[in-house]
Amino acid sequence: MNHASYRDLMNFIDKNHSFRHLKGKRIKYVDCSTDMRTRKIFSVTLRGLFGEKVFWQANENKDRDLYEWIINWLEDGE
């Protein structure tokens, strides 16, 4: 995921799933990891009242679109 998509993800979470607004999944913390060789984000961790969900773009998930994967989970829980 590039940094523009990450910014869009943060805006989406804030609008629809934020702890601050007591909406959706009530996400309180978001962490990401960036590979500085490619400047791409390859891991995002969401933490909130539901516990912790880690999205890691490696091994069997290496070809998944990280942004779409997270948005789908936020909207559908899958």
Buried (B, 14 or more C-beta within 10 A) or exposed (E): BEEEBBEBBBEBBBEBBBBEEEBBBBBEEBEBEBEEEEEBBBBBBBBBEEEEBEBBBEEEEEEBEBBEBBBEBBEEEE
